[in-house]
Amino acid sequence: MLIGPPGVGKSTAGEKLAEMLSTTFRDTDADIEAQSGKPVADIFIDDGEAAFRELERAAATRAISQPDGVVALGSGAILDDQVAEVLAKRAQAVVYLAADFTTVAKRAGLDRPRVVLPGNPRGRLRAMLDQRHPRYEALATITVQADDTADPAELAAEIAARLSDFRNGVLPDSAFRNEGQDVP
């Protein structure tokens, strides 16, 4: 299970990881697009964020319940308490692909100075990352830095190595993430 902000490589590295592990790959945003017949961005515009979040909850819950394969969750799925609860109880590893603001802004096309855009997209991106980071950390059993130096194949190899360690009992500090505490 791959979680993290938009643009960190959940889909691209996830596909390569699935190939490396000889298993299936599933992207919940792609599931939503297939079900609705339109891109995620159009769902936000046409139907609103609340409608998208309902579709996301259903897609994420279905994907998490699958016993095998690599799953890339949409970046905001972890905000839903039901999704976070199901994810926290999952026996398999949850990999947080972490990246700093500069990396995420660059991948979102918000890295260049430009005329001030209404709504301050860089400020909204920073607020989104600040809001989601604690939940990503709380849910993760493994954290992998997905900075600009990691291409998808390298990132997939790093995830595979960390998953191997996890399966062999080499537990990261975050393996004890929910012991005696609630997910934020």
C-alpha positions as CSV (number, residue, x, y, z in Angstrom):
1,M,0.0,0.0,0.0
2,L,1.6,3.3,-1.1
3,I,0.5,6.6,0.4
4,G,1.9,10.1,0.1
5,P,1.3,13.5,-1.4
6,P,0.5,14.1,-5.1
7,G,3.5,13.7,-7.5
8,V,5.8,11.6,-5.3
9,G,5.6,8.6,-7.6
10,K,2.9,6.4,-6.1
11,S,1.7,5.5,-9.5
12,T,4.9,5.4,-11.5
13,A,7.0,3.7,-8.9
14,G,4.1,1.5,-7.9
15,E,3.7,0.1,-11.3
16,K,7.5,-0.7,-11.4
17,L,7.3,-2.2,-7.9
18,A,4.4,-4.5,-8.9
19,E,6.5,-5.7,-11.9
20,M,9.5,-6.3,-9.6
21,L,7.3,-8.3,-7.2
22,S,5.4,-10.1,-10.0
23,T,2.1,-8.9,-8.7
24,T,-0.8,-6.6,-9.7
25,F,-0.9,-2.9,-9.5
26,R,-4.0,-0.8,-8.6
27,D,-4.3,3.0,-8.5
28,T,-7.4,4.2,-6.7
29,D,-7.5,7.5,-8.8
30,A,-7.6,5.3,-11.9
31,D,-10.4,3.2,-10.4
32,I,-12.4,6.4,-9.7
33,E,-11.9,7.6,-13.3
34,A,-12.9,4.3,-14.7
35,Q,-16.1,4.2,-12.6
36,S,-17.1,7.8,-13.2
37,G,-16.0,8.0,-16.9
38,K,-14.1,11.2,-16.3
39,P,-10.8,12.5,-15.0
40,V,-10.4,13.2,-11.3
41,A,-9.9,17.0,-12.0
42,D,-13.2,17.0,-13.9
43,I,-15.0,15.4,-10.9
44,F,-13.8,18.1,-8.7
45,I,-14.9,20.8,-11.1
46,D,-18.2,19.2,-12.2
47,D,-19.4,17.5,-9.0
48,G,-17.4,19.1,-6.2
49,E,-14.9,17.8,-3.7
50,A,-17.5,16.1,-1.5
51,A,-18.6,13.9,-4.4
52,F,-15.0,13.1,-5.2
53,R,-14.3,12.2,-1.6
54,E,-17.2,9.7,-1.5
55,L,-15.9,8.0,-4.7
56,E,-12.4,8.0,-3.2
57,R,-13.6,6.5,0.1
58,A,-15.3,3.6,-1.8
59,A,-12.4,3.0,-4.1
60,A,-9.8,3.1,-1.3
61,T,-11.8,0.8,1.0
62,R,-12.2,-1.7,-1.9
63,A,-8.5,-1.6,-2.7
64,I,-7.3,-1.9,0.9
65,S,-9.5,-5.0,1.3
66,Q,-7.7,-6.8,-1.5
67,P,-5.2,-9.3,0.0
68,D,-2.4,-8.9,-2.6
69,G,-0.8,-6.5,-5.0
70,V,0.6,-3.0,-4.9
71,V,-2.0,-0.3,-4.3
72,A,-1.5,3.5,-4.8
73,L,-4.0,5.4,-2.7
74,G,-5.0,8.9,-3.8
75,S,-3.1,11.5,-1.8
76,G,-6.2,12.6,0.2
77,A,-7.7,9.2,0.9
78,I,-6.0,9.1,4.3
79,L,-8.0,12.1,5.4
80,D,-11.1,10.0,5.6
81,D,-11.4,8.5,9.1
82,Q,-13.0,5.3,7.7
83,V,-10.2,4.8,5.2
84,A,-7.5,5.6,7.8
85,E,-9.0,3.1,10.3
86,V,-9.1,0.3,7.7
87,L,-5.6,1.1,6.6
88,A,-4.3,1.2,10.2
89,K,-5.6,-2.3,10.8
90,R,-4.1,-3.7,7.6
91,A,-1.5,-6.5,8.3
92,Q,0.6,-5.6,5.2
93,A,3.1,-2.8,5.1
94,V,1.9,0.8,4.4
95,V,4.7,2.7,2.6
96,Y,4.7,6.5,2.9
97,L,6.5,8.1,0.0
98,A,7.6,11.3,1.6
99,A,8.9,14.4,-0.2
100,D,9.6,18.0,0.8
101,F,7.5,20.9,-0.3
102,T,10.0,21.9,-3.0
103,T,9.9,18.5,-4.7
104,V,6.1,18.3,-4.6
105,A,5.7,21.9,-5.8
106,K,8.1,21.2,-8.7
107,R,6.2,18.0,-9.7
108,A,2.9,19.9,-9.5
109,G,4.3,22.7,-11.8
110,L,4.3,25.3,-9.0
111,D,8.1,25.7,-8.8
112,R,8.5,28.7,-11.1
113,P,7.9,32.3,-10.1
114,R,4.9,33.6,-11.9
115,V,2.2,36.2,-11.8
116,V,0.3,35.8,-8.5
117,L,-2.6,33.4,-9.2
118,P,-5.9,33.8,-7.4
119,G,-6.2,31.5,-4.5
120,N,-2.4,31.2,-3.9
121,P,-1.8,27.6,-5.2
122,R,1.6,27.4,-3.5
123,G,0.2,28.4,-0.2
124,R,-2.7,25.9,-0.6
125,L,-0.2,23.2,-1.5
126,R,1.9,23.9,1.6
127,A,-1.2,23.9,3.8
128,M,-2.4,20.6,2.3
129,L,1.0,19.0,2.9
130,D,1.1,20.3,6.5
131,Q,-2.4,18.9,7.1
132,R,-1.7,15.5,5.6
133,H,1.9,14.8,6.8
134,P,1.0,13.8,10.4
135,R,-1.6,11.3,9.1
136,Y,0.8,9.8,6.6
137,E,3.4,9.4,9.3
138,A,0.9,7.8,11.7
139,L,-0.3,5.3,9.1
140,A,3.1,4.3,7.7
141,T,5.0,1.2,8.7
142,I,7.7,2.2,6.3
143,T,8.8,5.7,5.1
144,V,10.8,6.1,1.9
145,Q,12.1,9.5,0.8
146,A,10.9,10.2,-2.7
147,D,13.0,13.2,-3.5
148,D,14.1,14.5,-6.9
149,T,17.1,12.2,-7.2
150,A,15.0,9.0,-7.1
151,D,13.7,7.9,-10.5
152,P,10.8,5.5,-10.5
153,A,12.9,2.4,-11.0
154,E,15.3,3.4,-8.1
155,L,12.3,4.3,-5.9
156,A,10.7,1.0,-6.6
157,A,13.9,-0.8,-5.8
158,E,14.2,1.1,-2.5
159,I,10.6,0.2,-1.6
160,A,11.2,-3.4,-2.5
161,A,14.3,-3.6,-0.3
162,R,12.4,-2.0,2.6
163,L,9.5,-4.4,2.1
164,S,11.8,-7.3,2.2
165,D,13.3,-6.1,5.5
166,F,9.8,-5.6,6.8
167,R,8.8,-9.2,5.9
168,N,12.0,-10.5,7.4
169,G,11.3,-8.9,10.7
170,V,13.5,-5.9,10.4
171,L,11.0,-3.5,11.7
172,P,11.2,0.3,11.3
173,D,10.6,2.6,14.2
174,S,7.2,3.4,12.7
175,A,6.1,-0.2,13.1
176,F,4.9,0.7,16.5
177,R,3.0,3.7,15.3
178,N,-0.4,3.0,16.7
179,E,0.6,1.3,19.9
180,G,-1.6,3.0,22.5
181,Q,-2.5,5.9,20.4
182,D,-5.2,6.9,17.9
183,V,-4.5,7.9,14.3
184,P,-4.7,11.7,14.1
